[in-house]
């Protein structure tokens, strides 16, 4: 069961320029697949092609065995059973939150519902908002109502086009836990477009990195982020995401120890993680330095042995990106080319990774 999409589209982009979208994707039939990349790389255009809102010269789209588009068939947008959440909530201003949900229920297909109205209200925490009009809701509240409305049309696919882009940091933190619940509890594929790596690291199961209308990298989130090609393209956002289990908390120093397949990591205890809980942790390449010997007189707490597997140019002429294996997982380190030569680093060299910062993705 999967989403299979192949689109080719070319059009004038102004001032004598043209834009070409040329993608071939196969994504899982459930979970969150994030489409990531800079502005203008084609993320929203791809989503519009999937939704049937953008005409293409060549197109193929199969959703969990159903043909929505190929050389002989092309379902119009209004006949594609999908939900679409835009950057702005786009609620009907003359209807209450309940009225917006009722509108979706009237449009729902007759097949078995993906989710009931009561379940959607509970899942997105909007029970206390139903009598309010959109103008009486915060940005985060409007988006939660919009997501519930998209689910109630009984979609077989949920598209989300930078749904947090218009929100401030506080509202983003408010809505992210609800998006995590969607990932955990819905049995339909979600395609999530974003240019914010912190959102992608927290929500995505699969990652597709786009550049200039094409797919630069794609696959499971951790695997793609640990790749050198992806790391160089991400620049300051280069880094890996680890699955780690909380082992203990140290109340004296306010630290938490987490175990992962490459060893243990200590990080600041914010009181939100309990022993035994499994969380995602993000380690940025810029926060990993390399030494040939372990330095126990350092202020850096997390020092792990590893072996260099690959080296590639960094995102600027002065830097290099080093991929090393630590236990069973990969880490990335961004260092200067001068340091690379000074330490005589090469694939197969044993080193110590000094990890200056680790962030729980929440």
N, C-alpha and C positions, 0 to 999 in steps of 0.2 A: 504494500500500500504506500503510495507516494504521490507527490506533486511533480509532474514532468512538464517543463516549459521550454520552448524554443522560439525565440522571436528575433526577427531582423527588421529594422526600421531605420530609414535615413530621411532626414529633412533639413531644410535650410534653417540655420541658427542665427541669421542676421549678419550684416557687414561682410557678405561674401563667404561666411563660414558655413559649415554643415555639421550635423551631429549624427552619429551612427550608433544605434543600439544593436548589439550582436551578442546574444546570450543563449546558453544551452544549460539548463539547470535540472537537477533531480534532487528533490528535497523530501524528507520523511513525511509520512502521512499524519503525524501528530507532533506536538511540541512546538517550540518557537524557532523559526529560522530567521536570523537577522540579516538584512541587506545593509551593508555598511560602506561608507565612502564619502568623499568630499562633495560639497555642493557642485552640481552640474555633471556628476558622473553617470547619471541615468537611473538613480534609485526610484524616484517617483514615476518616471516614464515606464520602468519595468512594472511597477505596481498597476499603473493605468492599463498596460497591455493585458495583465492578468485579469483585471476587472472588466475588460472589454470596452473601456472608455477611450482607447487609443487604437486607431487603425494601423495595421502593420502590413508590410509587403509580403512577409512570410511569417506564419505563426503556427505553433502546435501547443496545445495545452490539455493535459490529462490530469484529472484530480481523483485520486484513489479509484482508478479504473474507469471513470466517466470521461467521455470525450467532450470537451467544451469548445475545442477549436482544432481543426486540422485542415488539410487541403480541400475537403469537401464540406466541412461543418464549421460554423462560427456562430455560437450563441450570442445574441445581443446582450448588452450589459444588464438589462432588466430581467433577463431570464437566467442569469448566472446566480446560483444559490450561494451568495457570499455576503459577508458583512464588511463594511468599509468604514474605518475610523480615521478621520482627517486630523490635521494639525489643530484646527479649530473644531470645537464640538459640533457646530452646525445643527443645533437643536431647533425645533420649531418654537419661535419666541412666543407665539400666542397660545401654546399648550403648556400645561404643567409637566413636571417630570413624569408623572403617571400618564398623562395624555400622550407624551412622546413614546412611552413604552407600549401603550395601547395601539398606537399607529403601527408599530412594528409587528405586533401580534396579528393585526389584520392582514399584513403582507406576508406572513409566515406561510411556508409551504405546508402541505398536509402530511408530510412524512413525520416520523417519530421526532419529537423536539430534541434539539441538542441540550437544551436547558429549559426548565420551567420559569415562569415569571417570578415566582417566589424564590426560586433558587438563584436567579440572576440578581434579584434585589439583595439577597443575603450575601452572595459571593462578593458583590461590589460595595456593600455597606451603604446602600442608599435608601434604606427604609424610612429614615427621618426626613428625606428630601422630596418625597413624592408629591406633596401638595404645593411645592414651590415652583415658580416660573423660572426659566433660565436666567433672567436678569437678577434673580435673588440668590443665585448659586455662585460659589467661587469657581475659578478656572478648573481646579482639580475635581470639584463636584460635578461640573458640567461634563467633563471628560468621562467620569465614571458612569453617568447617565447615558452618555453617547455609546459607550462600550456595551452597556446592558441592552440598549436599543438594537445595536448591531447583532447581538447574540440572539435576540428574540425573533428575528426573521428566520431562524432555524438555518444558519449557513453551514455549508460543508467546507468552508474556508473563511478565515478571518484575516483581513488585510488591515494593517495599522501603519499609517504614514506619519512618522515622527509625532506621535500623539502627545509627547511631553515637551515639544519644542517651544510652545508658547507659554509654558509655565515657569514660574520662578523656582529656585532651589527648594524652598519649603513645600511648595505644591507637588514638585516631583517626588520628594521623599514621602509625601502623603499617598501618592497613587501607585508607586512602585510595588508595595506589598500586594496590592490587588492584582496587578499584572502577573506577579509570581503565582498567585492562586489560580489564575486562568491557565497558566502553563501546566500546573500540577493537576488540575481537575477537568479540563476540557479534552475530549477525544477527537479534536479536529486540528488540522494544521493551522498555525498562525505564522504569517509572514510579516515581519516587523522591520520597518525601515527606520534607520537612525544614522546620524553622524556623530553621536555621543558614545564613545567607547565604554564609559562607565555604565550606561544603560545596557549595552550589548553584553558586557561581561557578567552582568547580574541576571539577565533574562534568557539569553540565547542558549539553545542546545546545538544548533548548527549556525555556521557563519559563512556568508558570502561577501567577499570584499570586491567592490567594483572600482574600476578606473576607466575613464573615458569611454563609457558605454559597454565595456566588456568585463568579464569575470576574471579578476586577477588571482583569486584564491578561493577555495570553498571546501567545506567538510565540517567535521565535528569541531566545536568551538576551541577546545584546548589544543587540538592538533593544528588547526590553522594558525592560532596565535603563536604557537611555538615555532612556526616556520620562518626561515630567514627572509624569504621574499616578502611575506606579509609584514614582518617586523620592520624591514627597511621602508616599506610604504607607509607604515603607521607613524614613523617619526617619534615624537614625544610620547605617543600612546603605545609604543611597542612594549610588549610584556606578555606574561603567561597567566593563565587562570588555573589554580590548583583546587582539587577537592581535598579538604582537610577535616580531620575530626578533632574536636576539642577534648584534650586529655586532662588538663587540670588548670586551675586558676591559682595565682599566687597573690593572696590578699595583702601581703606585706609590701610588694613592689607594684601591685596593680597590673599584673601581667597575666596573659593567657598562653598556655602551651598547646599548640596544635600539631598533630601528627599527619604526615602525608607520605606518599610513596617514596619520597627522597630523604626522609628524616623528620626532624622536629623544627618548628618555628615558634619563637616567642614574639608576641605582639601585645599592644596595649589592651588592657581589659576594660571594655566599655560597659560591662555588666549585662550585656544582652545575650551572651553565648553561654550555654550550660554544658557541663561535661557530658560527653557522648554524642553531642550534636554534630552533624556534618554540615560544613559550610563551604562556600567558595572563597578563596583568597586570591588576591591579585598581586603579582610581583612585577614591577616595571623594570625594563632593562636598564634604565638610567639609575636605578637604585641597587644594582648589582655590580660590585667591583671584584677584580680577580687578583689573587696573590699566589705565589709559588709555595709559600709556607703559611701555616695557620698562625695568626697573630693573636695571642691571648691577652696582650696588653692594649687591646683596642676597645673603644667604646661601642663597637658594633657587636651585638649579642648573637646574631644568627650567622654562623660560619660553617659552611658545609663543603665536604669534599666532592669533586666532580671531575669529569673528563671532557675535554673539548672535542666536539664532533664536527663542527663546521664553522667557517668564518666567512663573512660577506661584507661588502662595503656598507657603511651606515647611510643615514639620510642626508649627510653633508660630507664634504671632502675631508674633514678632519677626523671623522669617526669611523669605527668599525663595529659590526655586530657579531658577537660570538655566541654560538649555541653550544651548551654543554649538557651532558647527561649527569644528573644528580640522582643516584638510586635508579628508580624506574621512570623518572620524569625528566623533561627538558626544561632548562632555564635559559633565558637570554640575558646577555650582558652587553651594554653599550660602553665602549672604551675609546680612547683616542688611538689613532693609527701609530702615534709615537710610542704609546704604552705597549701596543701590540708588538712592535719591533724590539723595544727595550727588554720585554719579558721573553722574547723569542717564542711567542705562543703559536701553536700549530695544532691541527687535528691530532688527537691521540695524547696530547700533553695533559698530565694530571695537574689540577689547580685547586684552589680553595675559593669558593664563592662567598663573598662578604655581602650579606643582604641588609641594606641600611633601613629598608622600610617594607612592611607587609600590610596590606589593607584587606580587611574582610569586606567582601562585596555584599553590601546590604543597602 
